[in-house]
Amino acid sequence: MPVSSKKIIASIISKPYDFTRKELTDELIQPGFERHRKKGKKSHKPYSQEKYASLVEETLSGIVSAGLIKRKKNRYIKIHSFTLEGKIRINTTGNGIISFGENDIIIKKEDAGNARNNDLVSAGITDFRKGSFYGEVRDIIKRTRDVYFAKVIHVKHDMVLYNLIDSPGSLEVCSATSPDKLSPGDIALVKLEQDEIRGRQRCTVMNVFPPDDDSYDLTRIIMKHSLPPQHKNYPVLSNVQNLSHDSGPRKDYTRLFTITIDGEKAKDFDDAVSIERTTEGYTLYVHIADVSAYVRKDSELDREALSRGTSYYIGNSVIPMLPEVLSNDLCSLREGVDRLTLSVKMRIDNSGTIRGHDFKRGVIRVDRRLTYNTADEILNAGEKNPLYNALHAMYGLTTLLHANRIEHGSLELNITDESLIYENNVVTDIQYIERLKSHQIIEEFMLCANVAVSRSLREKGIPSLFRNHEAMTPDSLLSLKKFLRQLNLRFKMTGNPAFNIQSVLHDISGTEFEHVVNMVILRSFMQAYYGASPEGHFGLGFKDYTHFTSPIRRYPDLVVHRCLKSLIDGARPPYSAEELILIGDKSSEMERVAQSAERDFVKIKSCRLMKERVGEIFKAIVSGVSRFGFYVTLIDMPIDGMVPLRALTDDYYIVREDEYTVVGKRHGRRFRIGDKITVRLVNVELERMIMDFDIA
């Protein structure tokens, strides 16, 4: 048998001592060794010892760079057992990946055992080929979950076959449930057992739902993304009176005219604002709920909040980061009651520039709780009274802050969020959210406060968490330029990228390409994250930025509050850089989980809405291209789907991903990103949460 990297690694693993490359090579390669001729096959030239030695050198170099062994002069020392623990991520093919430092260990489907997506497993590294490590699962340490939703695909007289939903790899399981209880297409809630039936893992049926039953959608999304449960009761919160452990001096802001502006159905109010008009400009107050006064660092409640990282808003339901007694009551800035805050007072001149700021522990009393819609109606009505006067001054300052931000390189993408419309707790529509003046007021004021806090923490050298967004890479900029060229839009590669992108956004404003160009630019961005060092925010154009304004629903904001208090008090910072790195990584991870869960819930509800509209024709715009076809977004509603290549039957179509185009080989018919087309809905799959269209 010829020498392979697999054999080399097996030999290294077996060694109880250090070794030289020559010792390893001599052990594996015998003089005159050559590949044996296989019966019925042509003979091959012998593999030379030089070639084998080169393979040994390549394998050794790879495992040294991965930190599995180290080299000391001419000897190699094993410093790792070649066995690791980690979460396995299974893809749609059934293959898996386990992260190992900066490397990924590839687990082929046949080597994954019965590991399922996100299980904690023990795996052995067995091979290194073409710069990649391969391994096999040795043991399942901890299952992510045993309960799944599954679709009934076949019913026999003594067995039912299911396909697990939301489990990559199309895993089939079976139960011995009698056929009169289940029909193909039904959705069952099943628990996986340890034994098998006819080579498939056995399951127990816990509940059954008809295919058109939407009552399990929320539970499905919670299970798919392993979201946390609702809070348990904490004995420390049984008496909500005098729970504050913060004895620092507080500024009384109760005489300020203070308002909150939030969504129609909001229950927790993180932020309130006050404003005063001065001869030099404005004095703006941003008051943020002082959650840190009630949640002690390293307490049980604090550790639970860190593990959650954020609140999860799934449709009209919420899984809060903090128990409701805090999030909806004691820490919520409710109208007419005194509440503890961390308040930022900013002096802003008539050009929109912050000339000074102060941070205080505060006490406020909200005068009016407004929704975005009511605040906008008051502004547009123009009826002079204290509330209108405050809102009018706020919007005047907002326009200055916004203009100042754009002037300094902030990118204003015109991407409208969608909203699920409910009637009697059932989703009846999905619509784009109209952006109002009141939205802009809160957005600009919160940005302002975040910048002031971040700048002060950086300048004073207080270790803290920062919200970082790295600049676009040269490759991303080049890819964006190629895309824009397809739309006959110019994009400069020299100079400030933010201003160059601003120029493009200005040019396409109000055109049919606007939505698509905005989406492509957004996808070109790096992902924002929480870090322990201030790296700036490219998208917003800020050198300093953090998240300070939502401590009820975001753990990083709670951390920043504690850091800001140490600055206010001149006290020792509450966190080390090492702690902040771990918190930042965890918070970034949970933020991505929340975003994925929220997107998936919108997808499944969109599919339910469109299920009854199969066969209908819609106006759409080509919004993306992949090797399987092209994506479309409906013009009149925020619904996405795909036109697969198999649906294009009038020609043989070729995908040119670099040109964002699908082209017919014979007739030259072309579908390009940004094109307006008419499509017909042909298929909706609730299990995969996808929609397919064809050309009408």
N, C-alpha and C positions, 0 to 999 in steps of 0.2 A: 504493500500500500504506500503510495507516495506521501511525502510529508505535506501537511496542511497547517494553516494557522491554528486550526482547532486542536490538532495534535500537539502543536508547540505550546499552546496555553495549558493543555492538560498536563504536559510534562512539567511546566513551571509550577502549576498548582501542587503537583505531587512532591515537589522538592521541599524537604524540611530545613534546608540550609541555603546559603547564598551560592552563586554560580557565575561562571564566565560565559560569554557568548560561545567560545570554542567548546566548552564542556557541553553546553546545550546542543550545539550543532553536531558534535561528535556522537552524542547519544542518539540523535534522531537520524543521522545520515550515515550509512555504512558505505565504505569505499566500493565503487563499482555498482552501487545501487541504481536500478533503473525501473521504470514502470513496466510491470509484467504485461505481456501481450494477452489480450482477452480473446477467447475463442470466437472465431468468426469475425474478428475486427482487424482492421489494418494495424500494423505495428507502428509505434510512435518512437521518435528519437528519444534516447535516454535523457532524463532530466539531469543536468549537470549539478555537481556539488556547489558550484558558484551560484546557480539559480536558487537552490535550497537555502544557501547561506544568506542570499538577498532577502528571501522570504522571512527568515529568522530575524534579520536586522529590522525589516519593516514592522514585524509584529512586536518586537521588543520596543521599538521607538514609540509605537502607539500606546502600549500599556504603561510605558514610563511617563508619557505626556499626560495620561489619565490619572497618574498617582497611584497605580496599583503596585508598581515596583519602583525602586530608585537605584540609580547608578552611582557607585563609589569607585572612582578610578576605573579599573577594568572588570569589576565585579558587580553583579546585580543582586539586590536585596529585596526580598518580598516584604511589602509593608501593608498588604491588604489580602484578605482571605479569598477574594474573587467572588464572594457572596455578599449580597446587599439586600436591604429592605427598602421598599418604596411602594408608592401607589402605581398601579399599572393602568395605563390609558389605552383602552381598546378602540380601534377604528372600525369603520364599516366593513372592512375586509376580514375582520377577526384577528388581525395582527395587533400586537401591543407595544407600548413603549414605556420604559421606566427611566426616569431622570436620575443621572448619577453625576453630581457636580455639574460641569459644563457639558457633559456628554449624555447621550441617550442610548439606552440599551434596547435594542430591537428584539422583541419576543415574537417569533413566528407563531402562527395560529396553532400549529401542531405541537408547539413547545409551551403553550400557555396553560395546559392542563384544563381545569374547570374554573380558572380565574375569570372574574367578571370585571367590567369597567369600574375603575376607582377602588378596587379591592387593595388592601395592604398586603403585599406578598413578600416572600423571600425568594430571591432568584440568584442563580449562578451565572457568571460570565463564562461563556464557552467558546467564543470565536471572535476574531477581528478580521474583517474583510473590507477592502476598499475604503478604509478610514472610518468604518462603523463597527461598533461592538454588537454582538449577538448573545443571547442568553436563554435560559429556560427557567420556568417557574418551578420552585422546589416545594413550596408550602404556601398555604393561604393563612396569613396571620390574623387578619380581621376582614370580615365581609363589610362592604359599604352598606349593603342592605340585602334582605332576603325576600322582601315583598315588592312585587312588580304588577303593573298592568300588562295584560296579555290579550291578544286577539285570537279567538277561536278560529282555526283554519281547517280542522277536519274532525268529524265525530264518527267513531266506530261504535260497535255494540258494547265494548268493554273499556274503551279508552278515548280520551279527547286530546287532540294535538293543538298546541298553542304556539304563537310567535310572540316573544317578549317585545313590548313596546318600550321605546326610549332606552334600549340596550343595544349598543353597537354590535355588529357581527351577526345579526339575524338568528339569535339563539332560539332553538325550539325546545319546548318542555312538554310534558304530558301528565295527565291525571287519569284516575280511574272513575271519574264522575259519570253517572248514567246519562245517556244521550237525550232523554226527555227534558233535562234541565238546561241544556245548552244547544245553541245553533251556530253554524258558521257565521262569522261576522260579529257575534257578541263580544263584548269587552268584559274580561274577568279580572278581578283582583286576586292574585295568586301568591302563595308563599312557597318558596323553593325548599325542598327537603334534601337530605344528604344522599338518599339512594336513587336508583334509576329504574325505569320501566322500558324494557326493550331498547336499551342503549341511550335513552334520553333521560335527563334529570326529571325526577318526579316532583310534582307540585300539588299543593292543596288549595282548593278554590275557597276563597273567603267571601266573595261577593260577585254578582253578575249585573252588568248594565247593558241595555239595548244600545245599538250603535248610535242612535240619535239622542241619547241621554247626555246632556251637558253638565250634569251635576257633579261629575267626577273630574272636570277639567282642572279645577284649582288643586285638588289633591294630587293629580297627575304631575302638575308642574312642581309642586312642593317636593314630591318624591324624586322626580327626575333630577332635580338640582340639589337634593339633600339639604333643603332649607331647614332651619331650626324650628322647633315647635313653639307654640305660644308659651309665655313665661309661666313658671311655677310661682307659688307664693313664697315671698321672702319674709321671714319673721321680723327682720329689721324694719320692714315697711308697714308692719301691722298698725302702727300708730304714726300717721303722717305729720302730726304736729311736732314742731321743733326738731325736724330731722337734719337741718343744716348743721354741718360740722365746721363751717367756715366762719371764723370769728373776726375776720378782717374788717376794717372800717368801710362803711358804704356811703356813697353819695346819694342824696335824696333827689330823684328826678320826677317825683310824682306830680309836680306842678307844671311840668312840660306837657304840651298837647301832643299826645302820643297815639299812633295808630298801628294796627297790623293790617297787612294785605296778603291774603292767601287764597287758595282754591276754594271752590264752593263746598266741598266735602271734607276739608281739612279739619283734623281734630287736635293736632299738636302744632303749636305756634312757637317756632324757634326765635323769630326776629320781630322787632318793632322799631319804628323810626319816628324821629322828631326833627323839626327844622326851625331855624330862626333866620330871618332876613336881616343882614347888616349892611352898613354903607360900603364895606369892602367886598361883600359877597354873601356868603352863607355860613351858618354854623349848623352842621349836620350831626345828628346823634343816631348811632346804630346800636340798639340794645339787643343783646343776645342772652337767651336763657342761661342762667348759671347752673348748669347741670353738675359741674364739678363740686358745687357746694353740698350736693346730696350723695354723690357717688365717690366714695373714697378710693384712692389709688390702691390697687392690689386686693381690694375686697372681693368677696364672692360675686357680688353684682358687677364689679368692674371687670373681672375675668370673663364673666358670661358676655358682657357687652363687647369685649375684645374678640371673643370667639365668633360672635355674630358679625361684627365689623360695621354693620349698617342695618337699617330697617328695610324690609322687603315689601314693596308696593305692587301687589299682584291684582290687577283690575281694581275692583272697589274693596279689596281686602288688604289688610296690612299685618305683617308679622313684625312687631316693633323691636328695636334694639334694646329698649328699656321697658320695664313693666309699665302698664297703663297708668298706675297711680302716679308715676313720675311723668311719663311722656304726654299723657292727656290731661293731667291735673297740676301737680305741684310745680313742675318745671315749665308748663305751658303758659305763655304770656296771654292769659285770658282777659277779656274786657272787664274793667271795673274792680279788679282785685290786685293787691300788691304782690309783686313778684321780684325775685332776686335776679340780677343780670350782671353780665360783664358788658360795660358800655364804652363805646369809642366815640369821642367827641372830636370832630374834624372841622378845622377852619379852612374854608375853600374860597378862593378869590373869584372874581367875575370872569376869569378865563378858564375856570374849571380845574385849577391847580391847587393841590392840598398844601397849605402854608404852615400847618401845625396840627398836632393831634395829642390827645390825652386818653389814657385808659384808666377806668375806675371800676371797682365793684359798685353796683348800683341797686337802687330799688325804684321800680316804675309802677305806674298804674295806667293801663291802656284805656284811652278814652273811647275809641271806636274800633271795633273789629270789622274790617271791610273785606269783601271778596274782590277779585280782579275785575269782575264785571261791574259791580256797584261803584268801585273807585273810578272806573273809566266813564261810567254814566254821569257821575258827579262832575268830572273834569269837562266832559263835553257839554253838559247843561250850562255851565258858567254862572250859576246862581251864587252870588257872593255871600259867604258865611264862613265861620272859622274853619270848617272842614274843607270847603272848596279852596280857601286861601292857602291852607297848608299843602293841599295836593297841587295847586297851581305853582307854588314855590318849589315843590319837590320836582315837578316835571320840568320847570325852568332849569333847575340844577342838573337834572338828568340829561338834557340836551347838551349842556356844556361838558359834562363828564364823558358823554359818548363821543362827541366831536374830538375832545382831547385824546381819548383812547385811540380812535381811528388814526389821528394825526401821528401818533407814536407807534403805529405798526400793528395794532390789534386787528384781527381778521373777523369780519362779520359775515359768517355763512348764513345764507337764507334757507335754513332747513326747518320746516314746520313739523312739530311733533303731532302725533295722532292721539285721539281720545276715544275710548270705548263709551258708547252711549247705552245706559241701562234703563230699563223699564221693569219694575217689579223684580229687581235683582236678576234680570235676564238681559244679555247684550243684544240690542236690536239694531245697532249701527256702529260704524267707525268713521270718524270725521277728523279732518285737519283742525288743529287748534289755532284760532285767530290770535295773532300777537297784538296785544293791547298796550296802550301807554302805561297802564299800571304795571304790566309785566316789566317794562323797561325801567321803571322807577326802582323796583325792588332789585332787579338785576344789577343796575349801575351802583346802587348804594351798597350792596353786599360785596361787589368787586372792590369798591373803595375801601371798605373796612378790612377785607382780606389783605389787600396790599399794605395798608398801614401797619397791621399786626405783623405781617411777614417781614417788612423792612425793619421794624424796631427789634424784633427777635434776632435778625441777622446782624444788625449793627451793634447790638449789645452782646453778641456772642452767646446767646442762650440756646443750648441744644433744643431742637424742636423738630416737628414734622413739617415738610413743605410740599406743596402741590406742584410737581414738576412736569413740564411738557417739552421734550427735546425738539430741536429744530429738525426739519425734513432732511433726509440724507440726500447726497448728490444723485444717487440712483433713483430715488423717489421723484426728485425734481425733473430728472431727465425723462422718466416715464410719464410724468404729468405733461411735459412739453410735447411728447409724442401724441398723447391723447388729444391735447388742445389743437395740434396741427390737423388732426382729422376733421375738426370743426372749423378749420380756417381761422383759428385764433392764435395770435402771437403770444409767446411767453419768453421773457428774457431770463437767461441763466446767470447773468452777471448782476451785481448789486445786491440789495437787500431782498431776500426771497419773499418776505411778508409784503413789502410794497409791490413787488411784481405780481403776487397773487391778488392783492387788492385791486390792481389795475384790471386783471382779468374779470374779477367779480363785478367791477363797475361796468365793463364792456358788455357782459351778458345779462345784466339786470333787466328784467322785464321781457327777455327773449324766451323762445321755446326751449332753449338749451339750459336755462337757469338752474332748474332742479337737478338735472343730471350732472352738470359741471360742479355744482356745490357738493353733491354726494361723492363724486370722484375725488375732489380735493380733500374732503373729510377722510376718505379711505386712505389717502396718501400720507396722512399725518401719523406720527408716532403715537403710541398710546400713553396718555397721562398716567402718572403714578405718584405714590406718596414716598418721599425720600427724606433721609436725615440731613441732607445738605441742600442748600438753595441753588437750584440749577436754572431757575427762570421758567417762564411759560411762553412758548413760542406762539401758540394760537392767540393768546390774549395780548401778546406784546409786552409782558411785564417782566422786569428783572426780578422782582420779588412777588411771590404769591404763595398763599397757603389756604387751607380751609378752616375757617374760624366760626362761621355763621350758622351751623346746623348741628350742635352737639346732641340734640335729642335723637337724631337719626343717623349720625355719622361718628364713628369712634375717633377718627383723627382729629375732629374738631374738639372733642373732649380733652384729648391730649394737649392740643394747642392752648386751650383755656388754662390748664395747669401750668404750662410753660409761661404763659403771659402773666399769671399771678406771681410767679417767682420774680419776674421783671418788676411788677408793681411793688412787691414787698422788698426787693433787694435781697431775696433769699436764694438759697442754693437751688440750682435747677433740679427739677424732679426726675429727669431721665438722663441716662447716659446715651452716648451715640450708639452703642451696641444695642441697647433696648429699643431705641427708635428705629433702627434698621429692621429689626424683627417685626415691630408693630406696623411699620410702613409696608413691608412685604405682605403681611397677613391682611391688612386693610385693603391693599390693592387687589389681592386675590378675591376677597369677599365682595368687593365692588363689582368685579367682573362676573361673579356668580349671580349677583342681584340683577345686573343688566341683562344677562342671558335669560334668566327666569322671566323677567318682565317682557322681553322680546318674544319668548316662546308662548307666553300667555296670549299676547296680541295675535300671534300667528294662529294658534288653535281657534281663537274666537273668530278671526278672519275666515278661516276655513269653514267654520260652522255657518257663518253668514252667507258664504258663497256656495255652499253645498246645494242649496235649492236653486241656484242660478246657472247650473251647468247648461250649456247650449246658448247662453246669452252672449251678445256682442258688446264690446267695450272699446272706447278710445284709450290708447296707451302710448307710452314712450319707452323706447329701448333704453334700459338703464344699466346693463352690464352684459359682458360676453364671457363665456367659458367654453371649454372643449366639448361640453355636452349640448350647447345651444346658446340662447341668449335670454337674458332676464328682461321683464317688462314691469313697469309701474303704471297702474291705471291712473288716468288723468283726474277723474272726478272723485276718487277716494283712495286713501293710502293703503292699497292692496298690491302686493308683489307676487309675481309668478314667473314661470319659465316657458319659453317656446323651445321644446327639445328638438334636436336635429331630426329625429325620426318623424316629427310632425311636418317637416318641409319636404313634401313628396314630389314637387314639380321639377326637381333638379338634384344633382349631387352637390351638397353644400360643404364648403371648407371654412373652418374657423381660423381667423387670423387674429389671435389674441393681442399681439403687439399693435395691431391697427384698430382694435376694438370693433371688428367687423366680421360678419358672416357673409360669404359670397358664393353664389351658384357657379359651378365650374363651367357649365355649357352656356347658360344664358346670361350670366353676369349679374343676376338680380342680387341686390346687396341690402343687408340690414346692418345699420351702423348705430352705435351708441348715440342717443340724442334724437334718433328718427321717431317721428310720430306715425303710428300704425294702428290698424283696426284688428282686434284679436277676438277670438271666441274661446270661452271657457269650456274645456273638454273633460277635465278630471280634477277632483279634489280628494286628497288622501289625508284624513284626519290623523291616522297613526304616524305618518311622517311629517305632518303639518306642511304640506306643499300643495301647489296648484299648477296645473299644466294648461297652457293655451295653445291654440294654433292660429294661423293667419286667416282672418275672415275674408 
